[in-house]
Amino acid sequence: MNDLALSYVSGASQKPLLYQTIGSMLSDAAKLTPNNEAVVSLHQNIRLSYAELDRRVRNVAAGLVELGIEPGERVGIWAPNCVEWMIAQYATARAGIILVNINPAYRIAEVEYALNKVGCSAIILARSFKSSDYFGMIKKLSPNLFSAGSKETKIPTLRHGILIDDGGDKKHGLLKFLDVETMGSPESHKLVKEIELSLQPEDPINIQFTSGTTGSPKGATLTHHNILNNGYFVGEGIKLTDKDRICVPVPLYHCFGMVMGNLAALTHGATIIYPAAGFEPEATLKAVEDEKCTALYGVPTMFIAMLASDAIEKTNFSSLRTGIMAGSPCPVDVMKRVLTDMQMPEVTNCYGMTETSPVSFQSSTDTSLEKRVSTVGKVHPHLEVKVINEDGKVVLRGVQGELCTRGYSVMSGYWGDADATASAVDANGWMHTGDLVIIDSDDYANITGRSSDVIIRGGENIYPKEIEDHFRRHSSVQDVQVFGLPDEKFGEVVCAYIILNPDEDITEEGITAWLREQISHYKIPKHVRIVQDYPQTVTGKAQKFLMRKAMIDELQLREIETA
């Protein structure tokens, strides 16, 4: 067999990997492009140059050190998109503190689990966002943060709460972000400089939670080297320069925002634009025109919403050149409209996962239309990928198998979970993605499915096991099966079949309302059916594919053609 026919590709590149920390990269940007706008937050009316950003980051890093937070400790951030999010990202990195991204949609049970799982010493939080009362949830979990005499807490490691917006309330008991920014002593500033010099690119600097295949979310632990390089090469993929202005409506808690957005810009001296705290189609379109953005990011559902907006016809897209569509498969007609109607001839699409920092495949700015709508591009620089069968053997080109990734981008592991890490990353360093792929003779990859039953709703990965475990905590539930259904807007949505305990009469609406208080809105099933039994194999294994087919027929759904 000719080895060249095997489904293995590596990303050759004349550009070397960066070998520095995020803090040192910010220092470089502040020297090279001091007057370039680093970030523009339109909903906050804040603009910071790289020099101003660097100064504020140094001050916050010194404030965190003044609080007694040491290198290696974990600090959570629970907030929508804002300037303080970026400052916290870089300040923790500069002080050697590990930033823990908390999903803004998390409810109280989820945030309690996440903070305890990694042992957060502090949390930086917004007061609220949409229907989420972050302030109220933290007060319930850690009353000790609000009352000096209280020792009551459900998060024993949490010593500090830092509120981004104090809302005029002077009795909340939490520190204010601006107070932390101004509290650093000369000794703390000196210590931050010493810490910076001692940091290594391989040091862990970020934890991002992925929905757990075994129920509870796992904390993918990423290093400076992981995410700084991934941001750099994503930026290279869309030919970023210090003249570019990137509109980022995607959430910062996710790799799409903080790596592909913030760090891609940082490594090229480009500007990040936040149109709003969360995604708003009209605000995003207005930002593109008013700020003369050259790049626009989004998951397919965001582009669909923008294309459906009344403002689309009036928006001037003449400044746009490129962008990224990622997070879930893109409908072909949507990609074509983005290329033409939104005047983004160099838009690229990406594939990856949190555990690989995230991007491992990306189309180029000059990839043909046919390849752009049918593949996720070619392997990223300095990475290896292979496609294997159930026996772990590499398959031939054109044959479907599981994608494995190896290289600088693979996480250092799941925080505090050696068994889960060993299951995901084998002894040879290959990350087993669980995704099914075909690599063609031209090295392009087509994601064809998933070997696990993960549901991707609008770019959010949802693992049925986690939702099933929550349902089973309800006293009325005997058993439950969760699976995905096709959806025109989100790509997929969640559906649940539930078997109740004898003599229980809770309704589908009632049990959904109960679950809504437990977990994030995007995990809540759109469709719930209370049933007497499931279709099963002769060995008693539930057949989710038959449940899915039955619901597709009942609801008269159609499979979505995707790129």
C-alpha positions as CSV (number, residue, x, y, z in Angstrom):
1,M,0.0,0.0,0.0
2,N,1.2,3.5,-0.9
3,D,1.6,5.4,2.4
4,L,0.5,8.6,0.5
5,A,-2.9,7.0,0.1
6,L,-3.5,6.8,3.9
7,S,-5.7,9.4,5.7
8,Y,-2.9,11.2,7.4
9,V,-1.9,14.8,6.8
10,S,0.4,17.2,8.6
11,G,0.5,21.0,8.4
12,A,3.8,22.0,7.0
13,S,4.7,25.7,7.5
14,Q,7.5,28.1,7.0
15,K,6.3,30.1,9.9
16,P,7.5,28.8,13.2
17,L,5.5,28.3,16.3
18,L,5.5,31.3,18.7
19,Y,7.3,30.5,22.0
20,Q,6.2,33.1,24.4
21,T,3.5,33.9,27.0
22,I,0.3,35.9,26.4
23,G,1.6,38.6,28.7
24,S,4.8,39.0,26.7
25,M,2.8,39.1,23.5
26,L,0.7,42.0,24.8
27,S,3.9,43.8,25.9
28,D,5.2,43.4,22.3
29,A,1.9,44.7,20.8
30,A,2.0,47.7,23.1
31,K,5.4,48.6,21.8
32,L,4.9,47.8,18.1
33,T,1.4,49.3,17.7
34,P,0.8,51.4,20.8
35,N,-1.7,53.7,19.2
36,N,-3.7,51.0,17.3
37,E,-7.1,50.4,18.8
38,A,-6.9,47.0,20.6
39,V,-10.6,46.8,21.5
40,V,-13.8,48.7,20.9
41,S,-16.8,47.8,23.1
42,L,-19.7,49.6,21.5
43,H,-22.4,48.9,24.1
44,Q,-20.0,50.2,26.8
45,N,-18.7,53.1,24.7
46,I,-15.1,52.1,25.5
47,R,-12.1,52.3,23.2
48,L,-8.6,51.2,24.3
49,S,-5.4,51.4,22.4
50,Y,-2.8,48.7,22.8
51,A,-0.8,51.0,25.1
52,E,-3.9,51.7,27.2
53,L,-4.9,48.0,27.3
54,D,-1.4,47.0,28.4
55,R,-1.5,49.6,31.2
56,R,-5.0,48.5,32.5
57,V,-4.0,44.8,32.3
58,R,-0.8,45.5,34.4
59,N,-2.9,47.3,37.0
60,V,-5.5,44.5,37.3
61,A,-2.8,41.8,37.5
62,A,-1.2,43.8,40.4
63,G,-4.6,44.0,42.0
64,L,-5.2,40.3,41.8
65,V,-1.7,39.7,43.3
66,E,-2.5,42.3,46.1
67,L,-5.5,40.1,47.0
68,G,-3.2,37.2,47.6
69,I,-4.1,35.2,44.5
70,E,-1.0,33.3,43.5
71,P,0.3,31.8,40.3
72,G,-1.5,28.5,39.5
73,E,-4.7,29.5,41.4
74,R,-7.9,29.6,39.4
75,V,-10.1,32.6,38.9
76,G,-13.5,32.3,37.2
77,I,-15.1,34.8,34.9
78,W,-18.8,34.8,34.5
79,A,-19.9,37.6,32.2
80,P,-21.1,38.4,28.7
81,N,-18.8,40.2,26.2
82,C,-17.2,43.3,27.6
83,V,-13.8,45.1,27.9
84,E,-13.3,43.7,31.4
85,W,-13.5,40.2,30.0
86,M,-10.5,40.9,27.7
87,I,-8.6,42.7,30.5
88,A,-9.2,39.7,32.9
89,Q,-8.0,37.3,30.2
90,Y,-4.7,39.1,29.8
91,A,-4.3,40.1,33.5
92,T,-4.6,36.5,34.8
93,A,-2.2,35.3,32.1
94,R,0.3,38.0,33.1
95,A,0.1,37.0,36.8
96,G,0.3,33.3,36.1
97,I,-3.3,32.7,37.3
98,I,-5.5,30.2,35.5
99,L,-8.7,31.8,34.0
100,V,-11.8,29.6,34.2
101,N,-14.4,30.4,31.6
102,I,-17.9,30.2,32.9
103,N,-20.7,30.0,30.3
104,P,-23.0,33.1,30.7
105,A,-26.0,30.7,30.3
106,Y,-25.1,28.6,33.3
107,R,-27.6,28.2,36.1
108,I,-26.8,27.7,39.8
109,A,-26.2,24.0,39.7
110,E,-23.8,24.3,36.8
111,V,-21.8,27.2,38.2
112,E,-21.5,25.5,41.6
113,Y,-20.2,22.3,39.9
114,A,-17.7,24.3,37.7
115,L,-16.2,26.4,40.5
116,N,-15.8,23.5,42.9
117,K,-14.4,21.2,40.2
118,V,-11.4,23.4,39.6
119,G,-11.3,25.1,43.1
120,C,-11.7,28.7,42.1
121,S,-10.2,31.2,44.5
122,A,-12.1,34.2,43.0
123,I,-14.8,34.9,40.5
124,I,-15.2,38.0,38.3
125,L,-18.8,38.4,37.4
126,A,-21.3,40.7,35.8
127,R,-24.4,41.6,37.9
128,S,-26.8,39.9,35.5
129,F,-27.3,39.1,31.8
130,K,-30.6,38.4,30.1
131,S,-32.5,36.1,32.5
132,S,-29.4,35.1,34.5
133,D,-29.0,36.8,37.9
134,Y,-25.3,36.1,38.5
135,F,-25.2,38.3,41.6
136,G,-28.1,36.4,43.2
137,M,-26.8,33.0,42.3
138,I,-23.3,33.7,43.8
139,K,-24.9,35.1,46.9
140,K,-26.8,31.9,47.4
141,L,-23.7,29.8,46.8
142,S,-21.3,31.9,48.9
143,P,-23.0,34.1,51.5
144,N,-19.5,34.5,53.1
145,L,-18.5,36.8,50.3
146,F,-21.3,39.2,51.2
147,S,-20.9,39.1,55.0
148,A,-17.6,39.3,56.8
149,G,-18.9,37.2,59.7
150,S,-20.4,34.4,57.6
151,K,-18.7,31.1,57.0
152,E,-21.6,29.6,55.1
153,T,-20.6,28.5,51.6
154,K,-21.1,25.8,49.0
155,I,-17.8,26.7,47.4
156,P,-15.1,26.4,50.1
157,T,-12.2,27.6,47.9
158,L,-13.9,30.9,46.9
159,R,-12.3,33.8,48.8
160,H,-13.2,36.8,46.5
161,G,-16.0,38.0,44.4
162,I,-15.3,40.9,41.9
163,L,-18.2,42.6,40.4
164,I,-17.8,44.2,37.0
165,D,-20.7,46.5,37.3
166,D,-21.6,47.6,40.9
167,G,-24.9,49.1,39.7
168,G,-24.7,51.8,42.3
169,D,-25.2,49.3,45.2
170,K,-22.6,50.0,47.8
171,K,-23.7,47.3,50.2
172,H,-23.2,44.2,48.0
173,G,-20.1,43.0,49.9
174,L,-18.2,42.3,46.7
175,L,-15.1,44.0,45.4
176,K,-15.5,46.2,42.3
177,F,-13.5,45.6,39.2
178,L,-12.3,49.2,39.2
179,D,-11.2,48.8,42.8
180,V,-9.1,45.8,41.9
181,E,-7.6,47.8,39.1
182,T,-6.4,50.5,41.4
183,M,-5.4,48.6,44.5
184,G,-2.1,47.2,43.5
185,S,0.8,48.4,45.6
186,P,4.4,49.1,44.3
187,E,5.3,45.7,45.8
188,S,2.5,43.9,43.9
189,H,3.5,45.6,40.6
190,K,7.1,44.5,41.2
191,L,5.9,40.9,42.0
192,V,3.9,40.8,38.7
193,K,7.0,41.6,36.7
194,E,8.9,38.8,38.6
195,I,6.1,36.4,37.9
196,E,6.0,37.3,34.2
197,L,9.7,36.5,33.9
198,S,9.2,33.1,35.6
199,L,6.3,31.9,33.4
200,Q,6.8,29.3,30.7
201,P,4.7,28.9,27.5
202,E,3.8,25.4,28.6
203,D,2.2,26.7,31.8
204,P,-1.6,26.1,32.0
205,I,-3.5,29.4,31.7
206,N,-7.1,28.7,30.8
207,I,-9.8,26.1,31.7
208,Q,-12.8,25.8,29.5
209,F,-15.7,23.4,30.3
210,T,-16.9,21.0,27.7
211,S,-20.2,19.1,28.2
212,G,-19.2,15.8,29.5
213,T,-19.7,12.6,27.6
214,T,-19.9,10.9,31.0
215,G,-22.4,13.3,32.4
216,S,-20.7,16.1,34.2
217,P,-18.7,18.8,32.2
218,K,-14.9,18.4,32.1
219,G,-12.4,21.2,32.3
220,A,-10.2,21.2,29.3
221,T,-6.9,22.8,30.5
222,L,-5.0,24.9,28.0
223,T,-1.6,26.6,28.0
224,H,-0.2,29.8,26.7
225,H,1.5,27.7,23.9
226,N,-1.8,26.1,23.0
227,I,-4.1,29.1,22.6
228,L,-1.6,31.8,21.6
229,N,-0.4,29.8,18.6
230,N,-3.9,28.7,17.6
231,G,-5.0,32.3,17.7
232,Y,-1.9,33.3,15.6
233,F,-2.4,30.7,12.9
234,V,-6.2,31.4,12.7
235,G,-5.2,35.0,12.1
236,E,-2.7,33.9,9.5
237,G,-5.5,31.9,7.8
238,I,-7.5,35.0,7.2
239,K,-4.4,37.1,6.4
240,L,-4.8,39.5,9.4
241,T,-2.6,42.6,9.7
242,D,-2.5,45.5,12.1
243,K,-4.9,47.3,9.8
244,D,-7.7,44.8,10.3
245,R,-10.8,45.4,12.4
246,I,-12.6,42.2,13.5
247,C,-16.3,42.2,14.5
248,V,-16.8,39.6,17.2
249,P,-20.4,38.9,18.2
250,V,-19.5,35.4,19.4
251,P,-19.2,34.8,23.2
252,L,-15.8,35.3,24.8
253,Y,-16.2,32.4,27.2
254,H,-15.8,30.1,24.1
255,C,-12.6,29.5,22.2
256,F,-14.2,31.2,19.2
257,G,-14.2,34.5,21.0
258,M,-11.2,34.5,23.2
259,V,-8.8,32.6,21.0
260,M,-9.9,32.9,17.4
261,G,-11.0,36.5,18.2
262,N,-9.0,38.1,20.9
263,L,-5.7,36.2,20.5
264,A,-5.8,36.3,16.7
265,A,-6.1,40.1,16.9
266,L,-3.4,40.4,19.6
267,T,-0.8,38.4,17.6
268,H,-1.3,40.7,14.6
269,G,-1.9,44.0,16.3
270,A,-5.5,44.1,14.9
271,T,-8.6,45.6,16.5
272,I,-11.5,43.7,18.1
273,I,-15.0,45.1,18.0
274,Y,-17.7,43.9,20.5
275,P,-21.1,45.0,19.0
276,A,-23.1,44.1,22.1
277,A,-23.0,42.1,25.4
278,G,-24.6,39.2,23.5
279,F,-25.4,38.5,19.9
280,E,-27.9,41.0,18.4
281,P,-28.2,40.9,14.6
282,E,-28.9,44.6,14.1
283,A,-26.2,45.7,16.5
284,T,-23.7,43.5,14.6
285,L,-24.6,44.8,11.2
286,K,-24.4,48.4,12.5
287,A,-21.0,47.7,13.9
288,V,-19.7,46.3,10.6
289,E,-20.7,49.5,8.8
290,D,-19.9,52.1,11.5
291,E,-16.6,50.7,12.5
292,K,-15.6,49.8,9.0
293,C,-14.9,46.2,10.0
294,T,-12.8,44.1,7.7
295,A,-13.6,40.8,9.2
296,L,-16.8,39.3,10.8
297,Y,-17.1,36.1,12.9
298,G,-20.2,34.0,13.7
299,V,-21.7,30.6,14.0
300,P,-24.1,29.7,11.2
301,T,-27.2,30.7,13.2
302,M,-25.8,34.2,13.6
303,F,-25.2,34.7,9.9
304,I,-28.7,33.3,9.3
305,A,-30.2,35.9,11.7
306,M,-28.2,38.7,10.1
307,L,-29.3,37.7,6.6
308,A,-32.9,37.6,7.8
309,S,-32.7,41.0,9.4
310,D,-34.5,44.0,7.8
311,A,-31.2,45.9,8.3
312,I,-29.3,43.7,5.8
313,E,-30.5,45.6,2.8
314,K,-29.4,49.0,4.2
315,T,-26.0,47.8,5.6
316,N,-22.8,49.0,3.8
317,F,-20.5,45.9,3.7
318,S,-17.9,47.5,1.5
319,S,-15.2,47.4,4.2
320,L,-15.6,43.6,4.7
321,R,-13.0,41.3,3.3
322,T,-12.9,38.1,5.3
323,G,-14.2,36.4,8.4
324,I,-14.9,33.0,10.0
325,M,-17.9,30.8,10.1
326,A,-17.5,28.0,12.6
327,G,-19.1,26.2,15.5
328,S,-21.4,23.9,13.6
329,P,-22.0,22.7,10.0
330,C,-23.0,25.6,7.7
331,P,-26.0,25.3,5.3
332,V,-24.7,25.6,1.8
333,D,-27.1,28.4,0.8
334,V,-26.1,30.4,3.8
335,M,-22.4,30.2,2.9
336,K,-23.2,31.3,-0.6
337,R,-25.2,34.4,0.6
338,V,-22.4,35.4,3.0
339,L,-20.0,35.3,0.1
340,T,-22.2,37.5,-2.1
341,D,-24.8,39.5,-0.1
342,M,-22.4,40.3,2.8
343,Q,-19.5,40.9,0.4
344,M,-17.1,38.6,2.3
345,P,-15.2,36.9,-0.6
346,E,-12.5,35.7,1.7
347,V,-14.6,34.2,4.4
348,T,-13.2,30.9,5.8
349,N,-14.7,28.1,7.7
350,C,-13.0,26.2,10.6
351,Y,-13.3,23.0,12.4
352,G,-12.0,22.1,15.8
353,M,-12.8,21.4,19.5
354,T,-12.0,23.0,22.8
355,E,-9.6,20.3,23.6
356,T,-7.5,21.3,20.6
357,S,-7.4,25.0,21.4
358,P,-9.7,24.9,19.1
359,V,-8.9,24.9,15.4
360,S,-7.4,22.0,13.5
361,F,-8.8,22.6,10.0
362,Q,-9.5,25.8,8.2
363,S,-10.2,26.8,4.6
364,S,-8.1,29.5,3.1
365,T,-9.2,32.9,1.8
366,D,-8.8,31.6,-1.8
367,T,-10.3,28.1,-1.4
368,S,-12.7,27.4,-4.2
369,L,-16.5,27.9,-3.6
370,E,-17.1,24.2,-4.1
371,K,-14.5,23.2,-1.4
372,R,-15.6,26.0,0.9
373,V,-19.2,24.7,1.0
374,S,-18.3,21.0,1.1
375,T,-15.3,20.8,3.4
376,V,-13.7,22.4,6.5
377,G,-10.5,23.1,4.6
378,K,-7.0,21.7,5.3
379,V,-5.1,20.9,8.4
380,H,-3.6,23.8,10.4
381,P,0.1,24.5,10.5
382,H,2.2,22.3,12.8
383,L,-0.6,19.8,13.4
384,E,-1.0,16.2,12.5
385,V,-4.3,14.4,11.9
386,K,-5.2,10.9,11.0
387,V,-8.5,9.0,10.4
388,I,-8.8,5.6,12.0
389,N,-11.3,2.7,12.0
390,E,-12.7,0.9,15.0
391,D,-9.5,-1.1,15.3
392,G,-7.4,2.0,15.5
393,K,-5.9,1.5,12.1
394,V,-5.4,4.5,9.7
395,V,-7.9,4.2,6.8
396,L,-7.4,5.1,3.1
397,R,-8.2,8.4,1.7
398,G,-11.9,8.8,1.0
399,V,-12.9,6.3,3.7
400,Q,-14.8,7.5,6.7
401,G,-13.3,7.1,10.2
402,E,-12.7,8.8,13.5
403,L,-10.5,12.0,13.4
404,C,-7.5,12.1,15.7
405,T,-5.4,15.2,16.2
406,R,-1.8,15.6,17.5
407,G,0.5,18.6,18.0
408,Y,1.0,21.8,19.9
409,S,-2.8,22.5,20.2
410,V,-3.8,19.4,22.2
411,M,-4.8,20.3,25.8
412,S,-2.6,19.4,28.7
413,G,-5.6,17.4,30.1
414,Y,-9.0,17.6,31.8
415,W,-8.5,19.3,35.2
416,G,-8.5,16.8,38.0
417,D,-9.6,13.9,35.8
418,A,-6.7,11.7,34.8
419,D,-9.0,8.9,33.7
420,A,-11.0,11.1,31.3
421,T,-7.8,12.5,30.0
422,A,-6.3,9.1,29.3
423,S,-9.5,8.1,27.5
424,A,-9.4,11.2,25.2
425,V,-5.6,11.5,24.6
426,D,-3.8,8.2,23.9
427,A,-0.2,7.3,24.9
428,N,1.1,8.6,21.6
429,G,-0.4,12.1,22.1
430,W,-3.4,11.7,19.7
431,M,-6.6,13.4,20.7
432,H,-9.5,11.2,19.8
433,T,-12.2,13.7,18.7
434,G,-15.2,11.4,18.4
435,D,-16.0,13.0,15.0
436,L,-16.3,11.1,11.8
437,V,-14.4,12.5,8.8
438,I,-13.3,11.8,5.3
439,I,-10.0,13.3,4.0
440,D,-9.8,13.5,0.2
441,S,-6.9,13.1,-2.2
442,D,-6.3,16.9,-2.1
443,D,-6.0,16.9,1.8
444,Y,-9.4,18.6,2.4
445,A,-11.5,17.2,5.2
446,N,-15.3,16.7,5.3
447,I,-16.9,16.2,8.7
448,T,-19.5,13.5,8.0
449,G,-20.9,12.7,11.4
450,R,-20.1,11.9,15.0
451,S,-19.2,8.6,16.6
452,S,-20.7,9.9,19.9
453,D,-24.3,11.2,20.2
454,V,-23.3,14.8,20.8
455,I,-25.9,17.4,19.7
456,I,-24.6,20.7,18.2
457,R,-27.2,23.4,18.7
458,G,-26.1,26.7,17.2
459,G,-22.5,26.1,17.8
460,E,-23.0,24.7,21.4
461,N,-21.9,21.1,22.0
462,I,-24.6,19.3,24.1
463,Y,-24.0,15.8,25.4
464,P,-27.3,13.9,26.0
465,K,-25.9,12.1,29.1
466,E,-25.6,15.4,31.0
467,I,-29.2,16.3,30.4
468,E,-30.4,12.7,31.1
469,D,-28.6,12.8,34.5
470,H,-30.4,16.1,35.4
471,F,-33.8,14.6,34.4
472,R,-33.2,11.5,36.5
473,R,-32.9,13.7,39.6
474,H,-36.6,14.4,39.4
475,S,-38.6,12.1,41.6
476,S,-41.2,11.4,38.9
477,V,-38.7,10.2,36.3
478,Q,-37.9,6.5,35.9
479,D,-35.8,6.8,32.7
480,V,-35.0,9.2,29.9
481,Q,-33.4,9.2,26.5
482,V,-32.1,12.5,25.0
483,F,-31.2,12.9,21.3
484,G,-31.0,15.6,18.6
485,L,-33.4,16.6,15.9
486,P,-32.7,18.7,12.7
487,D,-33.7,22.4,13.0
488,E,-33.7,25.1,10.3
489,K,-32.5,27.8,12.7
490,F,-30.0,26.0,15.1
491,G,-28.9,23.1,13.0
492,E,-30.0,20.7,15.8
493,V,-32.3,20.9,18.8
494,V,-32.7,18.7,21.8
495,C,-35.5,16.2,22.2
496,A,-36.3,13.9,25.2
497,Y,-38.3,10.7,25.6
498,I,-39.3,10.2,29.3
499,I,-40.7,7.2,31.1
500,L,-42.4,8.2,34.4
501,N,-42.5,6.2,37.6
502,P,-45.8,4.5,38.3
503,D,-48.7,6.7,39.3
504,E,-46.9,10.0,38.4
505,D,-48.9,12.5,36.5
506,I,-46.5,15.4,35.9
507,T,-46.9,16.9,32.4
508,E,-44.3,17.5,29.7
509,E,-44.6,21.2,30.3
510,G,-44.2,20.7,34.1
511,I,-41.0,18.7,33.9
512,T,-39.6,21.1,31.3
513,A,-40.3,24.0,33.6
514,W,-38.5,22.2,36.4
515,L,-35.4,21.5,34.3
516,R,-35.3,25.1,33.2
517,E,-34.3,26.1,36.7
518,Q,-31.5,23.5,36.7
519,I,-29.5,24.0,33.5
520,S,-28.7,26.4,30.7
521,H,-31.4,27.4,28.3
522,Y,-29.7,25.9,25.3
523,K,-29.7,22.5,26.8
524,I,-33.5,22.5,27.5
525,P,-35.3,20.1,25.1
526,K,-37.4,21.8,22.5
527,H,-39.5,18.7,22.3
528,V,-40.5,16.4,25.2
529,R,-42.5,13.2,24.9
530,I,-43.7,11.2,27.9
531,V,-43.8,7.5,26.7
532,Q,-44.5,4.1,28.0
533,D,-41.4,2.5,26.5
534,Y,-38.6,2.9,24.0
535,P,-37.6,1.0,20.9
536,Q,-34.8,-1.3,22.0
537,T,-32.4,-3.9,20.7
538,V,-32.8,-7.5,21.7
539,T,-30.3,-6.9,24.4
540,G,-32.3,-4.0,25.8
541,K,-30.3,-1.1,24.4
542,A,-32.4,2.0,23.6
543,Q,-32.3,2.8,19.9
544,K,-32.1,6.5,19.7
545,F,-32.0,6.5,15.9
546,L,-35.5,5.1,15.8
547,M,-36.8,7.6,18.3
548,R,-35.2,10.4,16.2
549,K,-36.9,9.0,13.0
550,A,-40.3,8.8,14.7
551,M,-40.0,12.4,15.8
552,I,-38.8,13.6,12.4
553,D,-41.9,11.9,10.9
554,E,-44.2,13.3,13.5
555,L,-43.0,16.8,13.2
556,Q,-42.5,16.6,9.4
557,L,-38.9,17.8,9.7
558,R,-36.3,17.5,7.1
559,E,-32.5,16.9,7.3
560,I,-30.5,20.1,6.8
561,E,-28.0,20.1,3.9
562,T,-24.8,21.4,5.4
563,A,-21.4,22.3,4.2
